[in-house]
């Protein structure tokens, strides 16, 4: 059965130098997400973190998931796109779990090497910021 949508070439005259590469294994995203959820749940219940911390991650993840879906649809239509900077900021403020799910569900933003590097960098910064918050809040929570 022929492929219904032909793949775009790696580089075209309109888009020279696209840095597309083979996507990272999907398992990397799922394992990272499961490890984060397990660690986050443990920290939330054991340290009794404030209610707004999981609410922030949940809301930001929903927004990030929707943004990736909208951007993928816009890419298919070749219409106005959501900037990569906006997608990265959504991940940085806590939406990266939803962005990871969206990347796998929509097969979007998984091949552009420069975006992947920036995305995983924002994941690292976000996790470090969360860890710092947990570390600083833990003595106050333990009372």
C-alpha positions as CSV (number, residue, x, y, z in Angstrom):
1,X,0.0,0.0,0.0
2,X,1.6,3.3,-1.0
3,X,2.3,6.0,1.5
4,X,-0.6,8.5,1.4
5,X,1.6,11.5,2.2
6,X,5.1,11.8,0.7
7,X,7.8,12.9,3.1
8,X,9.4,16.3,2.6
9,X,13.0,16.2,1.5
10,X,15.6,16.9,4.1
11,X,16.6,20.1,2.4
12,X,14.9,22.1,-0.3
13,X,15.8,25.4,-2.1
14,X,13.2,27.1,0.1
15,X,14.5,25.5,3.3
16,X,18.3,24.9,2.9
17,X,20.1,23.4,5.8
18,X,17.1,21.8,7.6
19,X,18.7,19.8,10.3
20,X,16.5,16.8,10.2
21,X,17.7,13.6,11.6
22,X,16.4,10.2,12.8
23,X,14.0,10.7,15.7
24,X,15.1,9.6,19.1
25,X,13.5,6.4,20.3
26,X,10.0,6.9,21.5
27,X,10.9,4.8,24.6
28,X,13.2,7.6,25.7
29,X,10.2,10.0,26.0
30,X,8.0,7.5,27.7
31,X,10.6,6.4,30.2
32,X,11.5,10.0,31.0
33,X,7.8,10.8,31.5
34,X,7.1,7.8,33.7
35,X,10.2,8.5,35.8
36,X,9.2,12.1,36.3
37,X,5.6,11.2,37.2
38,X,6.8,8.6,39.7
39,X,9.3,11.0,41.3
40,X,6.8,13.9,41.2
41,X,4.1,11.8,42.8
42,X,6.4,10.7,45.5
43,X,7.6,14.2,46.3
44,X,4.0,15.5,46.2
45,X,2.6,13.0,48.6
46,X,5.6,12.5,50.9
47,X,6.6,16.2,51.2
48,X,3.0,17.5,50.8
49,X,3.8,20.0,48.1
50,X,1.5,22.9,47.5
51,X,-1.6,22.1,45.4
52,X,-0.6,24.6,42.7
53,X,2.5,22.6,41.7
54,X,0.7,19.7,40.1
55,X,-2.0,22.1,38.9
56,X,0.7,24.2,37.1
57,X,2.2,21.1,35.4
58,X,-1.3,19.8,34.4
59,X,-2.5,23.1,33.0
60,X,0.8,23.8,31.2
61,X,0.9,20.3,29.8
62,X,-2.7,20.6,28.4
63,X,-1.8,23.9,26.8
64,X,1.5,22.5,25.4
65,X,-0.3,19.4,24.0
66,X,-2.9,21.6,22.3
67,X,-0.2,23.9,20.9
68,X,1.8,21.0,19.4
69,X,-1.4,19.7,17.8
70,X,-2.3,23.1,16.4
71,X,1.2,23.6,15.1
72,X,1.2,20.2,13.4
73,X,-2.1,20.9,11.7
74,X,-0.8,24.3,10.6
75,X,2.3,22.6,9.2
76,X,0.2,20.2,7.2
77,X,-1.9,23.1,5.8
78,X,1.3,25.2,5.3
79,X,-0.3,28.1,7.2
80,X,0.9,30.2,10.1
81,X,2.8,28.2,12.6
82,X,3.3,28.5,16.4
83,X,6.9,29.6,16.9
84,X,9.4,27.2,18.3
85,X,10.2,29.7,21.0
86,X,6.6,29.6,22.2
87,X,6.7,25.8,22.2
88,X,9.9,25.8,24.2
89,X,8.6,28.3,26.7
90,X,5.5,26.2,27.2
91,X,7.8,23.3,28.1
92,X,10.0,25.4,30.3
93,X,7.1,26.6,32.5
94,X,6.0,23.0,33.1
95,X,4.3,21.9,30.0
96,X,7.0,19.5,28.8
97,X,5.2,16.4,29.9
98,X,2.3,17.3,27.7
99,X,4.7,18.3,24.9
100,X,6.4,14.9,25.1
101,X,3.1,13.1,24.7
102,X,2.1,15.4,21.9
103,X,5.5,14.9,20.1
104,X,4.8,11.1,20.1
105,X,1.0,11.3,19.4
106,X,1.4,13.8,16.5
107,X,4.9,12.7,15.4
108,X,5.7,16.4,15.5
109,X,9.0,18.1,16.4
110,X,10.8,14.8,16.7
111,X,13.3,15.1,13.9
112,X,14.7,18.6,13.9
113,X,18.0,18.3,15.8
114,X,18.3,21.9,17.0
115,X,14.7,21.9,18.4
116,X,15.3,18.6,20.1
117,X,18.4,19.9,21.8
118,X,16.7,23.0,22.9
119,X,13.6,21.1,24.1
120,X,15.6,18.6,26.2
121,X,17.6,21.6,27.6
122,X,14.3,23.2,28.8
123,X,13.3,19.9,30.3
124,X,16.5,19.8,32.2
125,X,16.1,23.4,33.4
126,X,12.6,22.8,34.5
127,X,13.5,19.7,36.4
128,X,16.3,21.5,38.1
129,X,14.0,24.4,39.1
130,X,11.5,21.9,40.5
131,X,14.2,20.1,42.4
132,X,15.4,23.4,43.9
133,X,11.8,24.3,44.9
134,X,11.3,20.9,46.5
135,X,14.7,21.2,48.3
136,X,13.9,24.7,49.6
137,X,10.3,23.9,50.4
138,X,11.0,20.5,52.1
139,X,12.3,21.9,55.4
140,X,9.3,24.3,55.7
141,X,6.9,21.4,54.8
142,X,8.5,19.0,57.3
143,X,7.9,21.6,59.9
